C-alpha cells in the first residue's frame, strides 16, 4: 500500500512538472528573442524525449509480459 501511494505521488509530481515545463517552453517560444525561441524548442524536445523513453519502456515491458503469458499458456 505504501509503495503504491509513493508511486502515485511521484506520478502526480512528474505530471505537474511536465505541464509547467510545457507552459514554460511555449512561453519562451512566444518571446521576441530568437535564442529564447530555440530554448523553448529545446525544453519541448527534452520533455518529449523523457516521456517517450518512459512510455517506450512501459509498453515494452507490457508486451514482453503478454508474450510470456501467451508462451506459457501454449506450452501447457
The 8 nearest C-alpha neighbors of each residue, nearest first, counted from 0:
[[1, 3, 2, 4, 5, 6, 7, 8],
 [2, 0, 4, 3, 5, 6, 7, 8],
 [1, 3, 5, 0, 4, 6, 7, 8],
 [2, 4, 6, 0, 5, 1, 7, 8],
 [5, 3, 7, 1, 6, 2, 8, 0],
 [4, 6, 2, 8, 3, 7, 9, 1],
 [7, 5, 3, 9, 4, 8, 10, 2],
 [6, 8, 10, 4, 5, 9, 11, 3],
 [9, 7, 5, 11, 10, 6, 4, 12],
 [10, 8, 12, 6, 7, 11, 13, 5],
 [9, 11, 7, 13, 8, 12, 14, 6],
 [12, 10, 14, 8, 13, 9, 7, 15],
 [11, 13, 9, 15, 14, 10, 8, 16],
 [14, 12, 16, 10, 15, 11, 17, 9],
 [13, 15, 11, 17, 12, 16, 10, 18],
 [16, 14, 12, 18, 17, 13, 19, 11],
 [17, 15, 13, 19, 14, 18, 20, 12],
 [16, 18, 14, 20, 15, 19, 13, 21],
 [19, 17, 21, 15, 20, 16, 22, 14],
 [18, 20, 22, 16, 21, 17, 23, 15],
 [21, 19, 23, 17, 22, 18, 16, 24],
 [20, 22, 24, 18, 23, 19, 17, 25],
 [21, 23, 19, 20, 25, 24, 26, 18],
 [24, 22, 20, 26, 21, 25, 27, 19],
 [25, 23, 39, 21, 27, 26, 22, 42],
 [26, 24, 28, 22, 27, 23, 39, 21],
 [25, 27, 23, 29, 24, 28, 22, 30],
 [28, 26, 39, 24, 30, 25, 29, 35],
 [27, 29, 36, 25, 39, 26, 30, 24],
 [30, 28, 26, 27, 25, 31, 36, 35],
 [29, 31, 27, 32, 28, 35, 36, 26],
 [32, 30, 29, 33, 35, 36, 28, 27],
 [31, 33, 35, 30, 34, 36, 29, 28],
 [32, 34, 36, 35, 37, 31, 30, 28],
 [35, 33, 37, 36, 32, 38, 39, 31],
 [36, 34, 38, 33, 37, 32, 27, 39],
 [37, 35, 28, 33, 39, 34, 38, 27],
 [38, 36, 40, 34, 39, 35, 41, 33],
 [37, 39, 35, 41, 40, 36, 34, 42],
 [40, 38, 24, 27, 42, 36, 28, 37],
 [39, 41, 37, 43, 38, 42, 44, 36],
 [42, 40, 38, 44, 39, 43, 37, 45],
 [41, 43, 39, 45, 44, 40, 24, 38],
 [44, 42, 46, 40, 45, 41, 24, 47],
 [43, 45, 41, 47, 42, 46, 48, 40],
 [44, 46, 48, 42, 43, 47, 49, 41],
 [45, 47, 43, 49, 44, 48, 50, 42],
 [46, 48, 44, 50, 45, 49, 51, 43],
 [49, 47, 45, 51, 46, 50, 52, 44],
 [50, 48, 46, 52, 51, 47, 45, 53],
 [49, 51, 53, 47, 52, 48, 46, 54],
 [52, 50, 48, 54, 53, 49, 47, 55],
 [53, 51, 55, 49, 50, 54, 48, 56],
 [52, 54, 50, 56, 51, 55, 57, 49],
 [53, 55, 57, 51, 56, 52, 58, 50],
 [56, 54, 52, 58, 53, 57, 51, 59],
 [57, 55, 59, 53, 54, 58, 60, 52],
 [56, 58, 54, 60, 59, 55, 61, 53],
 [57, 59, 61, 55, 60, 56, 54, 62],
 [60, 58, 56, 62, 61, 57, 55, 63],
 [61, 59, 63, 57, 58, 62, 56, 64],
 [60, 62, 58, 64, 59, 63, 57, 65],
 [63, 61, 65, 59, 64, 60, 58, 66],
 [64, 62, 60, 66, 65, 61, 59, 67],
 [63, 65, 61, 67, 62, 66, 60, 68],
 [64, 66, 62, 68, 67, 63, 69, 61],
 [67, 65, 69, 63, 68, 64, 70, 62],
 [68, 66, 70, 64, 69, 65, 71, 63],
 [67, 69, 65, 71, 66, 70, 72, 64],
 [68, 70, 66, 72, 67, 71, 73, 65],
 [71, 69, 67, 73, 68, 72, 66, 74],
 [70, 72, 68, 74, 69, 73, 67, 75],
 [71, 73, 69, 70, 74, 75, 68, 67],
 [74, 72, 70, 71, 75, 69, 68, 67],
 [75, 73, 71, 72, 70, 69, 68, 67],
 [74, 72, 73, 71, 70, 69, 68, 67]]
